[in-house]
Structure formats: structure tokens, C-alpha cells
Amino acid sequence: MADQQPNFPAGFPVGINPSTPEPTQSRRPDTKFSPAPFTPPAPARFAPPTIQSNQILSPSGKGSQLPLSANGVRTVSPLPHLSTPPGPPVFSSPVQPAAGPFRTSPVTPQPVAFSAAPSLSATPPSSYSDGANEFHRQVPSNAEDMVALSDAPNVLLSARKVLKQKKLMNVPSLGFGALVSPGREVLQGPQMVQRDPQRCQNCGAYANLYCNVLLGSGQWQCVICRNLNGSEGRYIAPTKEDLLNLPELAFPMVDFVQTGNRRPGFIPVSDSRMSVPIILVVDDCLDEPHLQHLQSSLHAFVDSLSPTTRIGVITYGKTVSVYDLSEGSIASADLLPGGVSPSQESLKQLIYGTGIYLSPIHASLPVVHSIFSSLRPYNLNLPEASRDRCMGAAIEVALAIIQGPSAEMSQGVVKKPGGSSRIIVCAGGPNTYGPGSVPHSFSHPNYPHMEKTALKWMEHLGREAHKRNTLIDILCAGTCPVRVPVLQPIVKASGGILILHDDFGEAFGVNLQRASTRAAGSHGLMEIRCSDDVTVSQVIGPGEEAHTDNHESFKNDKSVSIQMLSVEETQSFAVSMETRGNITTDFVYLQFGILFLNLYQADITRVITVRLPTVDSVSSFLDSVQDEVVAVLIAKRSLLRAKTGPDAIDVRATIDERIKDITSRFGSQMPNSKLYQFPKELSYVPEILFHLRRGPLLGSIVGHEDERSVLRDIFLNASFDLSLRMVAPRCLMHREGGTFEELPAHDLAMQSDAAVVLDHGTDIFIWLGAELAAQEGRSAAALAACRTLAEELTETRFPAPRILAFKEGSSQARYFVSRLIPAHKDPPYEQEARFPQLRTLSTEQRTKLKSSFIHFDEPSFCEWMRSLKVLAPEPS
């Protein structure tokens, strides 16, 4: 049983059933502390912000050494410049640290420790010494294992050590896992190799810096299965230092590049992007105010594109209009019926006709602008939800145009140069006409059956798009419900994204541009291999089980394989792992092999190898846990189960039980008290989970289940940075001189003489206190500084957040207040311990702040912890 591969359910997201099933929790959490066994898993470590001038930094409390860009996001290489309307101004104001030692907001944890230049031990294992050849170990020392370098930020582990005892390591309420970002860019340098990798003939693992190597014969020992392999003479070297010239034996992450005959002149330049065809599919049933905003966003969008980008324009209402880009500056379109799928004959006439429907921007910019200007508002007197929209048929036509005349020869599978093609749908209402549609009204007698049929049809079309290497993004805006459950299958199956906006204004325009320019490889496959002591129990992310059979090449390949629907920098996979039994070795090894076709049509094999020391000490293990990664892993596992509103209520109860279970296993009972102390090593996990259970992902902050559903899908696929922000908001208070002080996300930050920025991932709120707002000059300067900061923080974020600004006491301020922990209810000593900035206020200011709060029943963080019979850990 231990050697069997886990089974993946087909579809999205990838899920491997955990070996320990999660029980269904009652909807009412048990308020009595109960140390009984629990079930869901995950671990990590949180971090206090240390902020330097011209940067907003929040280094991890355990010593994060990842480089940060100016906007506070850790990256390995500069991301391509993303043009946004308007371009974000440069923010150069220094940000001040929070007053006191409180570490307020989670940030990127340090990646697993690696050694960039490992030392080679001359002491070979006795079983592999033949007298003539000496085994040299490509392994850094234990101390070097704990030094965090930014060599492989693509893998963030929940702990940097592994407990040897299975019973303690596999505690499901904490768990063990990693966040893997397969498509994250890496620095150019010796880590890129233009040749095939060396692979173990037994299990298929790749040679790496931790392998033992025989200098005389060049043989190497696999760290996964311990098999001895030949290297065809590649690893024969006179000295151990010579082996370090081979990147795979010196670095934890290496890209093996094979260009083949696709692009013989390939040069890996990270800033240039090969253009991919983009077809805009635009809703033709909009009222005038929405249409005007959409036209502005579309004009700005095409002006931002590279001159070589090929673009097409389709509009849809009751018919499909395919615009001919060969007509100079005149908007001319061919019409197709929208009530049925387009016939092969009509598509042939379209594709083989005289019209040009996909053209480079440099040749078609005037006519594209004319097309957008010619769009007219909907002229029938019908409610938005009752208008006929044939979105499904329009997407079918767009797919046919991208595929082009090669359809018959390619048997439905087309590889276009430059990565995945894109169809971007701009929708203002639901698909209510033709294939994949649902009735206008929920009261239709046959609505459930028609919705079920539409779901299957949309998923099938999404899978067809994925086969044709095309992503479908649907950007919705306006006040008309778009029937999110019907649109999600086509987006998920193709590898695209569904985003909801309030209108077709600035945030929509920014996301339109970033959707078209975000890096995307294709034909991605991720293989996960672990030491025999470790097994993968669950994978969550934008992929599905890959049915690969490597047994002809590698007879004992036990890897878990994931087919990635797209390969993007903004995505990650949450990988949960368990130990099979008590571990007897000093180290365990994890290896991630990512194979994909990049934008330059080069075959990339990205190999990331991780070595973790094993320990007997529970305290040593807990000290290596990274709070932020643990919290994000817990959140992703929890959100996977919260598919409906009632599910979300159950998951909130599960979080309560998780806190109690972690405390019972790793905490201690307070003397002369019924309260238990939460383990101090995991001090930031409870507050992050408190934000999760009351925030928009699980709580009742957002009004409609469709909105929560879209946010959950974004979160399950998101990178670590965005995932963390979506769970735990970041609070920054404006100070005189244009500086910002980072504070805990508590309502005590709502001080009337201040301006506050709250970054919650997909939303950024700017709150102006009443006293500040009354001073016109000061408030204008503070608002400008806050907007500049918000734009810089999100310069490369996708989806781009909406940015809302409002004054204290306004109706919109509820968005801001509801995301802050109601700490005003706590006694003064607890407030000062967790919000030390209070100590800088005068007695009069504190009295005024206290009187400004309105009483309501929601518990504070400390009250919630006490209700679980658990004492919150002291902030460090």
C-alpha cells in the first residue's frame, strides 16, 4: 500500500485524497476545549515587517533573505513591464516600521535553505568504494542547510526540518507541505543549461547537488531511490571543485533548455515576449454608461499592445459579429447566427474568405479603434438579465479563427508559436442564448436541467480550447449577475481566469492589459518525487492528474504527475505531504521536475531539489515552521471544501477545532488555569486564521455567493504573495512627510487625524479620518501619497485590485471596518501589547479614539481565542 500512487480526481483543482480523511464538522463549533484527534492538515512561519527607506519590507521573523523589489514583493528576476492605464507613479517615500516589536503583517517567508557552492566530502559510503573510484558527496553541511538563500524561491516549505516520529509529523491540524510556483522566472546565469539532464534509470529522478558522485567513473547515486547511475562520462572529474562547474551539481534549481528545430537562434532574454494572438470577444448588449467605460478601456488596451501582437475583435448579442481588419479605418463585420454552434461550412467560408480577422496591431490599429468607436448601446427596452447574449457561439468562432486553415491537417491540435493564444471575453451579463446558455429567469420550469447541460457544454469547450493551446479569460463588469457557476467550467478547463469588476473602468482596463501580457508557457507537466519516507497526499492548484506511463523508461517511477493547464508566474500549487513511517535517515529529499514549452518555443525542464534535515526534537521542528506558508496551506485546503455558503460555515468551525487541536498537541496548560497556551513557535498562525474565518473568503463580508466563489477560485490558484494578502490584510498608516508606518490590521488604526491604506489582495482601501479630511490641503496630500503607494504595491499583481478611497463615517467605510480585527473591545494592556502604536497617543487622543467605536457583538481576536479555551501567544 505504501508504494501505491495516490488517486487524483479528474478536473480542477488537483486533489489527492489525504490518507487521513477529514471528518465533517458540526456547524456550531464546540466551545469546550477538546484534545481529541482532529483531521485537516498544514504548517508555516509568519513575519514582522522591518521596513527600509524606498521599500516596504516585512522580513520574516526567522530571517528571510529573499531579495525584494520596491513594491515589497519578492522576486527572482524582474518581471516584464506591464503597461497600465494610467501608469503608476513612482513611490519613493520611505516607510517607517511599526512602533514596537510587533510583527504585524505576514510576508514572504524564507525559502528552504540551500548552499550555492556546496563543499564536497571526501568520505565515501563504504558500500560504494571500489578502491579506484572515490565517492564525493555534493552536499552542503548541516549549518549550510539552514542558511536561506534565494536560489529556489519557487518552492516555499512549511517547515525546514522534518520530525522523525510519524505520529507527531503527521498531525493533520498542522501538517507538512510546500507551495510550488512552477512558472516563476529565474535569474539568468549558470543555472540555465542547454543540454539534456541526467536521470536515474530506476526512478526517473534528476541528478542534483546532493548526489554522491564517483570522480573516477562519473557514476552518481540517486538521492530518491539510492540507485547508482552512469553519467556517460559527464561527471568524470579530477577534483571535487571541477564538479561544481556543472550547474546541476552546484545549484538547487536548474533549467535544462532544448530548442530543437523550433527556434535554432533561441536566446533566453527574460524581458522580451513573443507575441501571441489575442481575440477580444465583446458583449454588445451594454447600456450607454457601461459602454462608454468599456470603449475607453478597449482604446487604452490596444494602444498598450506590442506592434507585433496579432489581434482580432468579435462582438456578440443575438448574433456573432466577426470584424474584418482589412477595411482600412472602416468598421466592417461578417455576421453568424448565435442560436446554434457555427457549422463547419460557415467557418470554412469565413476562414478561407477574403476577410482578415487576425492582424498585427501595427497594420490594424486605426481600424481597431474605429471598431471600438462604432459600438452602440443596447436599444431595446429590456432588463440587462433578459437580453440575448450568445457568448458560447462567439467563443467557438474565436477558437476557429485562432486555429485557422490548419484545422484539417492538425486533427484539432494546433501549436502556435509564442505560447498560449488568448481569448478575452468582456462580459456585462449572462450567456442566455445559443449553446452553453441558461434561461433568462431562474423561475424557468426547466432551469436546473438547462443549467446542468450548459455546465457540461462549457467545460467541453474549455477542454477543446486547452487542446488547441488557447486560454479563455472572462472579465465581467457591471451590476447584472453573470451566472458565475456557468462560466467557471470553461475558464477552469482552459487554464484562464474569471474576474468580477464593479464597472468597466480603471481596474477592468488594468486587468485587461495584464491578462494579455502575463507570461504563459504551455504543455506543462509537474512531477513530484520524494524520498521513500515521504508521500504526497494532496495537490491543489490549476491542474489535473496527468496519466503518464514512464515505466518503460524508469521501472520504479513513483512520481506524482500533474498536468498544468497553463504555466504562469502568478500561479502556485499547494502540495501536502505525509511521512510513511518513523524516519531513520538524517535527511529527506523532495524533487520537483517541471517540463513545459516556454514563450520562445524552447522545451524547458526545470529541476528543483530540496533536502531537509530530520530531527527528534519537537521544539526544533516547531522552530523551523514558517507561519505564513502554514497559514496559506491551511487556507487553501480549507477553501477547497468551502464550495457553498453552508460549506463555508462548516469550514469556519473546522478552523476553531484546528486551533484547539494544535494547542492540545504542541501547547501547554497554563498553571492554575483551564486555559491552554498556544505554542509560541507558531505565534502568528492563529491571527492569520482569524482573518481567514471572518474575511471575504469564508466570512460574510462580500454580499453574494458568486463573488465568494470567484475569490475562492482566484485564491486556490494564486501565488504565495497574493494568497497571503487575500487572507491577512496589510495595514499602513500615512505619516507626515509622505512616510508610512506598518501597523496590525486592527480597528485601533482608525485614528481621525490619519490616513490608512489597507491591502487585502484583490481590494485596496484608503481610509481618511474625519479630522484629516476636514483639512483640505493635508487630506489631498495624504490621499495622493496613499494612491501612489497603492499603485506601487500592486504594479505587477494579477488580478489587479480595485482601489477605493473614502472618508470616516461614510457608507463605503464599512468595507474597510469589516476587514479589521475589532481590538477596541480588548482591555488596555492587551491593546498595547498587540498594537504598540497606542503608546504614542496622548490620553486625550486615546479617549477620543475609544469613543469613536460603535459597539457590536463580533469578538476580538483575543476573545475568540479565549472562547476556544486557548490563550493567544504573545506577539514577538
N, C-alpha and C positions, 0 to 999 in steps of 0.2 A: 504493500500500500504506500510505503514511504516514497517509492520510486515513481509512482504514477504522476502524470501531469495533471494539474487541476483542469476542470472543465470550465470553459467560458460560455456564457450565454451569447447567442448571436445578437448583433445590434449595438446600440450605443447607450451609455458608455460601457467600456470594457468592464466586466466584473467577474472576478474569480471567487467562487464561493469560499468563504473562510472555513477552515477546518472546525472552528468552534462557532456554531450558529448563534446569531443574536436573537435573544428572546423578545417577544413583543411586550413592550412596557405598558402598564396601565396609563390612562390619560391623566390621572391625578398622581403626581409624584409622592412617594412615601416620605413624609416629613420626619419619620423616625429613622435615626441612623442605623443602617443595617450593613454589616460587613459580609453579607452573603455573596457568593460568586456572581459576577456580572458578565456582560458579553461583548459589546463592541470594542475595537482597538485604536492605538496611536500615541507617539512621544515626540518632544522637541525643546527648544530653548529660546526665550524672549530677550529683548534688548533695550537698554536705556539710551536715549539719544545724547551723543556728545557732538555738539554742533560747532563747526568751524566757519570762519567767515567765507562768504560767497558759496557756501554749500549748506544743505540741510542734511546732516548726517545723524544716524542713530545707531552707532556701533553696538554690536551685541555685547551683552554683559559677560560673555565668555570669549571675548576677543575676536571680533570679526575683522578680517584683514582684506576683505574684498575691496577692489577699487570702486569708488562711487563717482557717478557723473554729477554735474552741477545740480541736477534735479533730485538728487538723493537716491537714484535707482542704481543698483549695482549692475554693471555690465562687463562683458569680457572684451568687447570691441565696440567702437562707436556704431550706433545704429544709423541707417541711411537717413538723410534729412527728409522729414515729412512736411510738405507744404500744407499749411492750414489757413483758412480764411478767417480772420486776418492772422498773419504770423505772430507768434507770441513774442512779446518784448523781452529783452534780456533782463533778468533779475540779478542784481548784484548786491542787494542789501544783505549784510551778514545776519545770521540767525543766532540768537543767544540761547544757551542751554537753559533748561528749567532750573529755577532756584531750588537748590537742594539735590539730594542724591536720587530722587525718584526717577526711575526709568519709565517713561510714560507710554511710548508707542512702540509696537513691535516693528522690527526691521529685518532686513535680510540677515539670516544667521551666517556664521562662518561655514564655508563648505567643508567637506570631510578633509582631514589632514592628508597632505601629500608631500613628497620630497621631490623638488625639481631636479636635484642631482644626487641620486641615491649612491651611497657607498656600497661597495661590493665586498662581501665577506669571503675570505679565502678558505673558510672551513666548510667542506662539502659534507652532505649527508653520507654516512658510511655506506649505505646501500647503493650509492651512485658514484663510487670512486673506483676506477679501473686501473689506477696506477699511472696511466699515461695521460688521462684527462682529469682535469680538476674542475669540480663544480663550483661556480661562482654565483652567489645569490644577488639578484638585482633588487635588494630590499633595503629600504632605509631603516634606521634604528627606531626603537620604541619612542624615543623622545621626538624624533623627526616626524613620527606618525601623528603626533599631537600638535604639530605646527600647522596652522591653517594658511595655506597659500591659495591663490586664485587660479590654480591650474585647471580645475574642473568644476566651475560653478554650475555646470549643467546638472549636477547631482547634489541635492541637499538632503542629508540624512537626519533622521530624528534623534539619533544618538551616535556618538563617536566611539562607543565601546559596546560590547555585547556581553550579557550575563551568561555564564556557563550553565546555570541551572535553568532547565526548560520551564519549570513551573513558574519561576519568577519572571523570566524573559517574555513568556507568552501571556502575561496578564492582559486580557483583552481590553480593559478600560484604558490602558496606556498604549500598549502595542509597540511595534517597531516597523519602520518603513522609510521611504525616500520619495522626494519629489524630483522627477526627472524631466528636464527640458531638452528634448532631443534636437530641436532646431535652433537653439541659441547659438549665436555666432561666436567664433573663437578668434583670438588674435592671430594674425599672420605670423609665421615663424617656422621653426624646425618641427612643430607638431604636425605639419602637413607633409605627407609623403606620397609621391606619385609612383606607387607600385602596389602589388597585392600584399595583404597581411599574411603572416604566418599563423596557421590554425592548428589546433590539436586534432590529430587524426582520430581520436577516440570520442571526444565530446563536442568538438567544434569550437571551443573557446579560443581566444586570441592570445598570442604571445604578448607579454606586458612587463612592466618594470619590476614586478615581484617574482618573476620566474627564476628558477635556478638554471644556470647555463654552464655547459661543459666547454671551456675555452678551446680545448684541442680539437674536439669533433663538431662543435657548434650545436650539439643537441640541447634541448630545453625541456624543462619539466613543467607541465600544466599545473596552475595553482587550483584549478577547479576539480580535476579528477586525478591528479598526480601522475598522469601518463607521460612517458618520455618520448619526445618527438624529434625528428630530424629537421634541420633548417636549410637543407640544400646548400650548406656551406656558408650561409649568410652570417651566422653568428660565430664563425671561427675568428678568433682574435688573439693577438699575442698577449694583451694585458686586459685587465678589467676596465681600465679607463677607456680603451678603444670601443668597448661595447656601448658606452654612454653616448657615442656619436650616432647611434641608432635611436631615433625618437621614441619608438615603442618600448625601448628598454630604459628610457630616461624620464618619460612623462606619463602621467596617469590618463591623459586624453590625447588621442592621435586621430587625425583624419587621413585615411588612405584614399587617394584620388585616382580614378581611372577615367580618362577621357575617351578612349576608344577612337572610333572614326567619326563620332558625332561633331566634335569641335576640336580638330587637331591643334588649333592655335590657342587652346584654352590657357588663360592666365587668371589665377584666383584673385580678383580685385573685389574687396568687400563692399565698396561704395557704389559700384555700378550695378544696375539691374537690367537684365534683358527684358524687353517689353513683352507683355502678354496681352492677348486680345481681351477686351472688356466690352461687354454689351450691357447697356443700360436698358432696363425694362421698366417703363414709367407708367404709373396709374394715370388714366385720362379722365377720371371722374371726380376731380377735386373742385371745391368751391374756390372763389377768387382769392381770399386771403391766404389760404394754404398754397394755391398755385403760384402766387407771387413770390412767396418764400422759397418754394421749390425751384422756380426758374432762377432766382438769384444764386442758390446753392449749385445748380447744374452749370450755370455760366462760369462760376468760380472754379468748379471741379475740372472742366475741360481745359481751362486756362492753366491749371496746375500740372497737367499731364506732360510727360516727355513727348517731344515731337515725333518720336518713332512709335509711340503707343498706337495700336490699332483699336479703333472704337466703332461700335455700332449702336443704333438707337431704335428701340421698339416701344410703342405705346399700346396700351390695352384698355378697352372698355367692354362693349359688347362685341367688338371686332378687334383684330390684331393689326396694327399698322406698322409695317417694316419700312423704315426710311431709307431712301436711295441717296447715297452720299456723293453721287457723280453729277448732281444737278447744279453745280456752281454754288450760288447763295440762295437757291430756292428750295423750300421745304416740300419734298415730294415723297409720297409713300405708296407702297403696294398693300392692299387690304386682303386679309384672310379671315374667314369666319371663326368666331371664338367659341361657338357652341359645341364643337367637336374637335378632336385632335386633328392636326393638319394631315392630309393624305400625302402619301409618297409622291404622287403625281404633282400636287400643288407645290410641294417642297422642291421637286426637281425643276419645275418651271421657274421658281424663284431663284434657286442657286445657279442654274445654267442660263438664266436670262441675261439681259444687258445691264441690269442694275448693279451697283456696288453697295454692299451692305456692311462691309467691314473695311475700314480705310485708316491709314496713318493720320494722326492729328495734323501733321504739317501740311497734308494735302486737303484736309476736310474741315479745318477749324471754322471757316466762315459759314459753311452750310450747317454745321452742327449748332452754331449759335442761332442761325435762322430757324432751325427746327425748334429749339427751346423757346424762342420768342414767339413762335406761331401757335404754341399750345394755348387752348382756350378753356375757360372754366366750364364746369358741367352746367347745362342749360335746361334740364328738366326739373320739375318740381317734385323731387323725390328725396326722402331722407338718405343720409350717407350710407347707412347699412342696407338700404333697399336697392341700391344701384347695381347694375350688372357689371361684373368685373371678371374677365376670362384670364386670370393670371396663369393658370396651368397651361393653357394653349400657347400663351405668349412665351413662356419659358421653353416649351417644346420647340417653337420656331427659333428661339435664340440658340438652343443647342444645335439645331440643324445648320444654322449659319456658321457657327464656330467649327463644326465638323467639316463643312464644305463638301466639294465634289469627291473627296476621297472616301466617302462613306461606304460605297460598294466594295472597294478594294480592301478596306481595313476591317470589314466584318464588325463594325461598331466600336472598335477600339482604336483611338487616334492619339498619337503622341505629338503634341505640338511643341516646337522649340520654345525655351524660355519658361518652363514650369507650367503651373496650372493656369488654364484660362479662367475668366471670371464672368459670371452673370450677376449683376447687382440690380435687385428689384427695389424700386422706390414706391412703396405702397401706402395708400391712405385709407384702406378699408379691406374687408374680407374677400376671398375668392368665392364669388356667388354665381358664376355662370360657366358652363362648359366642364371639361374634365377636371377632377380634383376639387370640385366646388361643393358647397353646402347651401342649404336654403337660406333665404334672407332672414327668416324668423326661426327662433328656437321652438316656437309653438307648432311648427310644421309637423303633421302626424307621422311622417317618415324620417324625421330628423336624425334619430340615433343610427338608423341603418345607413343613411346617406353620409353621415359623418364617418362611420366606420369604413365605408367604401372609399371616401376621399382620403382618409389616412393611409390606406394601403396604396392608392394610386400615387399619392405624393411621395411616399417612401420609395416606391418603384422608380419614379422619375429621378429622385435624388441618387439612387444607386446607378442608374444609367448615366447620369452626369459624372459620377465618380469614375465609372469605367472609361469615360471619354476625357478624363483628366480635367474636369471643369468644376469649380467651386460655385455654389449658389449662395449669395448673401442676400438677405431680405431686410431692408431698413424701413421700418414703419414709423409714421408720424401722424399727428392729429388726434382728435378726440373719438373717432369711430373705432369700436372694438374690431380687431382684425382676426379674431378666432385663432388665437395662438396655437392651440393644440393641433390644428390642421396644417399650420405652416412649419411646425417644428420638424416633422419627419423628413421633409425634403432638404432642409438645412443640415440636419444631423447626418443624413446618409451621404450627402455630397462633400461634407467637411467644411461647410460655410458657417455663417453666424446669423442669428436673428436678434435685432436690436429695436427697442421701442423708444420713440422720442416724443416730447410734448408737441413739437411742431417741426416744420421743415427748415428751421433757421440755422443758427451758427453750429450747434452741436451736431445736427444732421449733416451739415456741409463738411465738417471736420471728419466725421466718421465715413462719409462717402469717399473722401480723399484717402484716408488711412486704410480703408477696406481695399482700395485698388492698388495701393503701394506696399502693403505689408508683405514681407518676404514669404514665399511659399514654395517649398520643394514638392516633389511628387513621388509616387510609388514607394512610400516609406514603410519600412519594416523594423520593428524593435525587438531584439532578442535579449532576454534576461537570463543570465546563468549565475548560479550561486554555488558555494561550497556545499558538500553533501549534508552539512549540519543545518543548512538554511533552505527554506522553501517559500515560494511566492504564494500568498493566499488570496490576494485581490489586486486588481489593477483598475483604476478609474481614470478616464480621460477620453480624448477624441479619437477613438479607435475601436477595433473589434478583434476577436480572436482570428489569428492567421492560421489557416490549415496548411502548414508546410510539412514536408517529409524529407528530413535530412539524413534518414537512417542509411541511405545508400552511400552517402559521403562520410557520415560520422555515426558509427553503430550505436553509440551510447549518448546521443544528444538528448538531454533532458531539459532543454531551454524552454521558457515560456515565450511565445511569439505573438506580437501584436501588430496587426496591420494598421498603420496610421492613415487616417483619412486625408490629412494634409501635414506638411512639415513647416511649422511656423515658430518664430521666436517668441510669440506671445502665448504659447501653449505649454502645458505640462501634464505629466501623468503622475498620479498618486499610486505608489506601489507599496502594498502592505506585505510584510514577511513574518514568518514564524520560524522557530528552531524545531528540528525534528525530534531531538532528544537532548540529553545533557552533553555539552560540548567538552571535548578533551584536548583540543588543539589550542595553540596560543593565538591563532588568528582565524578569522573567516574572511572569505573573498566574495565580492559581488562584481559582476561584469555586465555592462550594457553595450550591446552591439547595435548600432543604428545604421541601417542601409537605406539610402534614398537617392533620388535624382535631383540635383540642385538646379538653380536657375540658369546655369551655363551648360546644361545637359551633360554634366560630369557625374559619374557614379561615385558617390561618397560612402565610405564605410567608416563611421565614427565609432571608435572603441574607447570606452571609459571603464577603468578598473579601479576598484576600491578595496582597501584592506583595512579591517577593523580588528583591534586587539580584543581578546576575551578576558573577562575578569570574574572573580568570585565575589568581590565586594559590591553590595547593593548601593552603598553611598557613592562609590567610584562610578558606577554605572549612571546613577541619577545625576551626578555632577556633569556627566558628559552629554546629558539630554539637552536638546535645543528647543526651547519652549515654542518658538514661532512655528517651526516645522511640525512639531507635535500638534499644535492647535489647528494648523491648516489641514493636516491629515485627518484629525478627528472631525473637523468641519466637513471635509469632502465625503468621508464615509457616512456622516450623519445626513448630509443633504441628499445623498444618493437614495436614501429611504424616504425622504420627505416629498413625495410626488404630488400630494394633495394637501388641502388645508388640515383635515383631521390627522394626516400623517405628521404634519409639522408639530401639532400639539403633542403627539406621542414622542417625537424626537426631542422636544424640549424636556419632557420627563426623563428621557434617556440620559440627557446631559446632567441632570441632577443626580441620577444614580451613578453616573460615571465619576463625578466628583467624590461621592461618598466611597465608591469602591477604591479609587486611587488612594484616598486617605486611609482606609482600613488596611491596605496592603503596604503602603510606604510611609504613612504618617505615624503619629504617636498620640496617645491620650494625654490631655493636659492634667497635671496633678490637682486633685480635689475638685474635679470638674467632669461633667458629662461630655464636654466638647473634645473633639479630636483636632490636632494641629495638622494642617495640610503640609506635605513635605516642602521644606524651604527651597530645595533644589529646583522645584517646579513652580516657583512663586508666581510666575506670570501667566501660567496656563488658566487658572480659574477666571481671571478678569477677561481674558480673550473669549472664553466660552460663555461668560455672562453677556458680553457684547453679542455673541452669536445667537443666543437664545432669545434676545429681545430685539435684535436688529431686523433689517428688511428680509434677510434670507429665511428666518424662522418665525419672526415675530409678526406683529400686526401693523407695522409702520406703513407699508405700502397698502393701497386700498383694494386691489383686485388680484385674484389668484393668477391671472395671466401675467401680470407684472412680476410676481414672485417666481413664477415658472421660468420666465426668460432670464431673470437674475440668477437662478439656480443653475441653469444650463451654462451661462457665461462663467459662473464660478467653478463648476466642475471641470472646465477645460482651461481655466486661466493659469497664467504663470504664478510663481510664488508671490511676487511683489503685489500684483493686483489682487490675488486671493486674500492675502493678509489685510490689505486695505479694505476689502469688501466686508471682512469680519470685524476688524478692530479699527475704528476711525482714528485719524491723526489730528490733533488739535494744536493750532499755532496762533498765539496772540500777538497782535501788532504792537510794537513799541515805538516811542519817539525816535526819529532818525531813520525810520524805514527798516528797523530790525524786527525779528520775530523771535518769540520765546515759545518753545515747545512745552505744552502742559498736558496733564492727564485729560482724557476726554470725559470730564465731569462737568455738571452744570454749574459748579463753582467758578468756571471760566466766564460766565455770563455777567461780566462787570460793566456797569453802564458807561464808564469812561473809556472803554476799549473796543477794538475791532478784533474779531476772531475768525480764523479760517478753519473749517472742518473738512478734511479729506476722507470721504467714505467710499473710495474706489470708483464707483460709477456715478457718484454725485459729489460735488464740492459746494459747500455752503459758506457764504460770507455774511457774518452777523455784525451789525453795528449797534453798539449800546446807545441808549436814548440820550445820555449826556453828550456823547461824542457826536451823534447825528445832529444835535442842536447847534453845533459849531460848524458852520458851512465849510470854512477853509480846511480845518483839521479833518473833518469827515471825508472831504473829497480826496485829500492826500492819502488818508488811510485806505479808502476804498480802492484807489488806483494801485497802491502798493499790494493790497490783498489780491487784486485781479492779476497783477503781474506775477505774483507768487503762484497763484492757482494755475496759470497758463504754463509756467515753467515746470511745476511739479508734474504736469500731465502732457508734456510736449510730445512724448512718444507713446503714450498709453493708448491701447485699443481694447475695448471701445473707449472713445473719448468721453469723459463725463460731462454732464450738464453742469453749468456753474450758475448758481442762484445767489443773489445778494438781497438782503432785506434788513429792516430795522427792528430793534427790540420792540416787542408788543404787537407787531404786525401779524396778520393771519398766516403768512408764509413761514414765520419764525417757528411754527410748530414742527416743520421738517427738521430744523436744527435741534430744538429742545429734545425731541423724542429720541435722538441718537446719543444723547449724553447721559451718563450714569447719574441718577438723582442723589448725589452725595450730600446735598444740603440737609438731608434728614439725619445724617450721622452726627454723633457728639463731636465737639470741637477738637478733641485730641485725635480722633480718627481722621477728621478732615485735614488737620495739619500734617499728619503722618503720610497721607496719600496725596495731598495737594499742598506741598510746602510753600507755594507762592502766596498762600493766605497770610503767612507770617509777615509779608512785606506790606500788608494793608494796615491802615490805621483802624482804631476802634470804631470810629465813625463810618469808615468805608465798609467794615465788616457788618456793622449793624444795618446799613443801607442795603448791602447785598443780601443779607438774611431776610429782610422784609420784602424783597422783590419776588420771592418764590411763592408760587401758588401750591397749596397742599394737595397731594393726590396719593392714592394708595399703593402705587408701584414701589417695591422695595429697592433700597440701595444695594450696592454690591455686598457690603458687609452684612446687611440684614438678610440677604439671600443666603450667604454662606452660613450664618447662624441658624437659619431655618433648616439647614441640612445637618445641623449638629456638628458643624465644621468651623474651625477658627481660620479666618483668612490669613495667609502668610504675610509677614511684614514686608513692605516694599524695601528693596535693597538699593 
